[in-house]
Amino acid sequence: MSTQTITYDLGTLPEGARPKSVTASPITVDGRQALRVSLTEEASKGEPNVDFVDMPTFLMIPAEFKDGTISVNLLSKLRDDAPPHARGFAGLAYRISDSEDVFEAVYIRPLNGLKTKPEPPRDKRAVQYFAYPDWRYERLRQEYPDGRFEAGANIGPAEWINLTLEIHGTHLTVFVDGAECISLDKTKAEVTTGNIGLFVDIGTEAFFSELRITQR
């Protein structure tokens, strides 16, 4: 099986990148070249489930991605205007349609990480999968109370974290700092080819570095 790997250091905006309800700018953090990604002021002041909360809020990077591995290093922390329910949501979107109205995503909630010693059930909610538009986190929790689409992780805010997704058809395995967190045999979207996104949500200031996309 042939493979192709594309690597972005994210010291600059990738060619053809397009922000969707976010701002994105190069920055150096802890000596690393990175992109700072955060919701626009308009989106931040918008309505939940319309402008944010598992919505198309990402920096879209052109790709013909269907199956393979996506890996990125990210550091996430709260903005000064973060609402009380913010948890530092940041991650990866994939198989984004050209119209940006269909995609899948996995994000982390560092403030639910085990390093913050959260109370149950937050201790099992540091990593989240969802599929837009039909299967966002609230519906997944309601219809799958076993919590199979999210998991705990030994992470915390304002630290560099590696997020790696291994994707083949409807099978998804999520690794956080090399530890397997989620393994799904059947995800919640049609298998398509699409773009990649650096995803953030409400109240988050995220820094992304060393994006690697391997297609199979």
JOZI-V166060 format. One record per residue. N is the residue number from 0. RES is the residue in one letter. PSI is psi in whole degrees, -180 to 180 (NA if undefined). OMEGA is omega in radians with two decimals (999 if undefined). NEAR is the number of other C-alpha atoms within 10 Angstrom. Layout:
BEGIN
n: {N;N}
res: {RES;RES}
psi: {PSI;PSI}
omega: {OMEGA;OMEGA}
near: {NEAR;NEAR}
END
This chain:
BEGIN
n: {0;1;2;3;4;5;6;7;8;9;10;11;12;13;14;15;16;17;18;19;20;21;22;23;24;25;26;27;28;29;30;31;32;33;34;35;36;37;38;39;40;41;42;43;44;45;46;47;48;49;50;51;52;53;54;55;56;57;58;59;60;61;62;63;64;65;66;67;68;69;70;71;72;73;74;75;76;77;78;79;80;81;82;83;84;85;86;87;88;89;90;91;92;93;94;95;96;97;98;99;100;101;102;103;104;105;106;107;108;109;110;111;112;113;114;115;116;117;118;119;120;121;122;123;124;125;126;127;128;129;130;131;132;133;134;135;136;137;138;139;140;141;142;143;144;145;146;147;148;149;150;151;152;153;154;155;156;157;158;159;160;161;162;163;164;165;166;167;168;169;170;171;172;173;174;175;176;177;178;179;180;181;182;183;184;185;186;187;188;189;190;191;192;193;194;195;196;197;198;199;200;201;202;203;204;205;206;207;208;209;210;211;212;213;214;215}
res: {M;S;T;Q;T;I;T;Y;D;L;G;T;L;P;E;G;A;R;P;K;S;V;T;A;S;P;I;T;V;D;G;R;Q;A;L;R;V;S;L;T;E;E;A;S;K;G;E;P;N;V;D;F;V;D;M;P;T;F;L;M;I;P;A;E;F;K;D;G;T;I;S;V;N;L;L;S;K;L;R;D;D;A;P;P;H;A;R;G;F;A;G;L;A;Y;R;I;S;D;S;E;D;V;F;E;A;V;Y;I;R;P;L;N;G;L;K;T;K;P;E;P;P;R;D;K;R;A;V;Q;Y;F;A;Y;P;D;W;R;Y;E;R;L;R;Q;E;Y;P;D;G;R;F;E;A;G;A;N;I;G;P;A;E;W;I;N;L;T;L;E;I;H;G;T;H;L;T;V;F;V;D;G;A;E;C;I;S;L;D;K;T;K;A;E;V;T;T;G;N;I;G;L;F;V;D;I;G;T;E;A;F;F;S;E;L;R;I;T;Q;R}
psi: {126;148;155;127;131;131;134;125;-15;25;-16;165;128;147;130;0;142;122;137;100;22;163;150;129;144;148;158;125;124;37;3;141;135;169;129;124;131;156;147;160;-38;-46;-41;-31;8;-156;138;145;5;-50;-21;180;89;47;175;82;88;165;112;131;123;135;154;66;130;-59;152;-149;136;130;139;150;135;151;128;137;169;143;162;-27;19;136;165;-30;-1;143;12;38;122;144;-147;133;152;164;43;127;159;-31;-6;22;7;131;168;161;155;130;162;155;87;-30;-6;2;154;-24;-19;-2;56;153;152;146;6;-25;-14;22;42;-19;135;133;145;163;123;137;-9;-26;74;174;-37;-45;-39;-41;-39;-44;-16;75;-9;-8;26;-19;8;167;162;165;150;71;172;173;159;37;151;132;137;128;123;131;129;121;127;109;-123;9;132;131;131;129;136;117;40;-9;130;128;-41;137;117;131;-25;103;-177;28;159;145;115;177;135;-168;173;149;144;107;138;165;-169;137;10;138;111;148;126;136;150;65;128;126;118;118;141;NA}
omega: {-3.12;3.10;3.08;-3.12;3.06;-3.12;3.06;3.06;3.12;2.98;3.04;3.05;3.08;-3.14;3.12;-3.14;-3.09;3.12;3.08;-3.13;3.09;2.91;-3.14;-3.12;3.12;-3.13;3.03;-3.11;-3.13;3.13;3.14;2.95;-3.06;2.96;3.02;-3.12;-3.13;3.10;3.01;3.09;3.14;3.13;-3.11;-3.12;-3.11;-3.06;3.03;-3.13;3.02;-3.11;3.12;-2.99;3.13;3.13;3.09;-3.13;-3.04;2.92;-3.11;3.11;-3.08;3.11;2.99;-3.01;3.03;3.13;3.11;-3.08;3.05;-3.12;3.09;2.96;-3.12;3.05;-3.04;3.07;-3.10;2.96;3.12;-3.11;-3.09;3.07;-3.07;-3.08;-3.12;-3.09;-3.12;-3.05;3.09;-3.13;-3.05;2.94;-3.13;-3.05;3.11;3.12;3.14;3.11;3.09;3.14;3.04;3.07;2.98;-3.11;2.97;3.09;3.10;3.01;-3.05;3.14;2.96;-3.13;-3.07;3.12;3.10;-3.14;-3.12;3.06;3.02;0.02;-3.09;-3.12;3.10;-3.05;3.12;-3.11;-3.02;2.93;2.93;3.10;-3.11;0.20;-2.90;-2.99;3.05;-2.91;-3.08;3.12;3.11;3.12;-3.12;-3.03;3.10;-3.08;3.07;3.04;-3.04;-3.09;3.05;-3.06;3.02;3.11;-3.11;-3.10;3.08;-3.11;3.04;3.03;3.11;-3.09;3.04;3.08;-3.12;3.10;2.99;-2.96;3.04;-3.08;3.10;3.12;-3.13;2.97;-3.10;3.08;3.06;-3.06;3.07;-3.13;3.11;-3.10;-3.10;3.01;-3.10;3.06;-3.11;3.07;-2.89;3.13;3.04;3.11;-3.12;3.02;-3.11;-3.06;3.14;3.13;2.96;-2.92;2.97;3.10;-2.94;3.03;-3.01;2.89;-3.04;3.13;-3.07;-3.12;2.99;3.05;3.13;-3.13;3.09;-3.12;3.13;999}
near: {3;5;8;9;12;11;13;15;17;21;17;14;17;14;8;10;16;17;20;19;21;24;17;23;14;17;18;13;14;8;7;15;18;28;26;23;26;29;26;17;11;11;19;21;13;13;11;13;10;11;19;20;17;27;24;28;27;27;26;25;21;17;19;14;21;19;22;18;20;24;22;22;20;25;23;28;23;20;15;9;12;16;13;7;8;17;23;29;28;31;30;26;29;28;24;27;15;13;7;16;11;20;26;26;25;25;24;30;25;29;25;29;24;19;14;14;13;15;10;9;10;16;19;18;22;26;27;25;27;25;22;20;14;12;18;20;17;12;12;21;15;10;10;11;10;10;15;14;22;24;22;22;24;17;22;23;19;17;13;17;20;20;24;25;23;16;21;15;15;14;13;20;16;27;18;21;16;11;13;14;19;20;18;15;10;10;19;17;18;13;14;16;16;21;20;25;27;29;28;32;29;29;23;25;22;27;29;29;25;19;21;17;22;16;18;15}
END
